[in-house]
């Protein structure tokens, strides 16, 4: 049994738990019941209350003694006797059942509408008769005064089959393309059918004429709803003489008074799934509506949700046991669910022990699984020093952290910080004292946390109050300092703004510029209120042009300056760390030279051995070259260093943890690239051979040669 609570309404799932396979022997079942704890704790209210694969519909007889369910596979009908809490009989059919109805008070008269257009009648002993309707049927209703069965389906006609005469009567001609559901009012026997166009047609069986037409498709549309297709009618149910509930294929339930064409209430399931079932609970004025995902129980006057049930598998049908709090559901699952809700009513007479059981459970509530465990993250484990427990049985991995025993957590917490309680107690006492002080006469003072921000907000607030006071109908808005939502920002030290951080320094120019613009605008508005409305437009245009020309560019320069300063500080820090590492290395080498001088005599007598030096933590190995020469090179200019490298024959040196090395490499080229480069080189060589010098064409003749040519031409013309 599973217990859940929705809106403080306890819901008991009596079908929860393991089920034993049918092919097991009785001896094996008894052994499993002794060994398996889950099987021992389960409640099997009705024996074998399940289907082989899927249950499609479920109903209760009017006398309350029999529960009938239709399912597959193979297509079958099962009848359960509540007095014996077991299966009474099982009958197989030729095809699946669309829907069925119980015509008598017990199981002696049954009607099944099958998927192959056959209507099959069963009596107490079994199959009695079957006939066929012209079109595929979807639903039917029984009219008790005339003994007529009304069938609706994939046709505009509503077929009538009279069980007293044993023949079909003239069908009802409608304007709809096809019908989906139908129902008959139990008081005045008004017949209603829902169509695929979203309309409900009402017929009077006495005169066989349509007496009303409701357009529910337009009324089902709510605000903000996306219309993808025309909603059709998927469920229909009468309650009393005047109330009718209509369910649509888009997940809305409409409550109508038959005297009005407008719905009294529209309830949306918000799943955009067709409504499968509608029922009424008259004792508490509730409506029980269900789609394939959820079963909702809500008030029919206000629409307020009373409770809801969301099973693990999709819902096909819902049946409420009369005058009780028990609900049966047919699911896309072999097991048929049984729910007991004590708030709806008492348990049925055949299972009255459920009331005593639920009362005992409410008197001795069990703690949930997570009450004895504490959820901790990896950071919490590092702070407590329990990182070594990862992977052990003391920590159970879950999502982004671990579950650990609450007793172990409290014990480690007290050992890690033994004065935590004293600090917590002092903070609480300080808060109580501060609360009592607030009741006295207040002196306007800055808070302890974020004083600069508070001062800035106070100045801006004063400007706004001053502006609002000058206006005739102006009202000052509450400031951040007076808003309780931001109170913690000025009380908790964790919210202190770090003005030295990189983010603050980059954002501060923008924020300061915006605040300056805001102050200018406030002053401008105040001056405009004093001067009048005529100068207002001129001042706004003037200020906007000035601000757009100068102010928009100034903050960009400030941000660039801050970025430059941050990069300079980063370079300075790196250089300082490098100098510290060099200094430590020089000290280490000086100590090693002193040790070598002291042991010179011993070294002359013995063979030379390699010397090993220990590098302390925090030091960086800078290579085997002379450090003094490196320091001199750092002080020289770039030109001198390049000349020195050219003279020595080395182009670049790189200091790494394994010494100073130089690496040269060439990229391997494909054969095509090599051929192309060779062709280009041959072409250049050929061009060099063909190229002729043009030096003899210039410089010798100069300007005089050109002038002479000009004079010669002039003489020729004369």
Secondary structure by P-SEA (a helix, b strand, c coil): cbbbbcccbbbbcccccbbbbccccaaaaaaaaacccccccccccccccccccccccccccccccbbbbbbccccbbbbbbcccccccccccccccccccccccccccbbbbbccccbbbbbcccccccccccccccccccccccccbbbbbccccbbbbbbcccccccbbbbbccccccccccccccbbbbbbccccbbbbbcccccccccccccccccccccccccccccccbbbbccccbbbbbcccbbbbbbccccccccbbbbccccccccccccccccbbbbbbcccbbbbbbccccccccccccccccccccccccccbbbbbccccbbbbbbbcccccccccccaaaaaaaaaaacccccccccbbbbcaaaaaaacccccccccccccccccccccaaaaaaaaaaaccaaaaaaaaaaaaaaaaaaaaaccccccccccaaaaaaaaaaaaaaaaaaaaacccccccccccccccccccccccccccccccaaaaaaaaaaaaaaaaaaaaaaaaaaaaaacccaaaaaaaaaaaaaaccaaaaaaaaaaaaaaaaaaaaaaaaaaaaaaaaaaaaaaaaaaaaaaaaaaaaaaaccbbbbbbbbcccccccccccaaaaaaaaaccaaaaaaaaaaacccbbbbcccccbbbbbbbbbcaaaaaaaaaaaaaaaaaaaaccccccccccccaaaaaaaaaaaaaaac
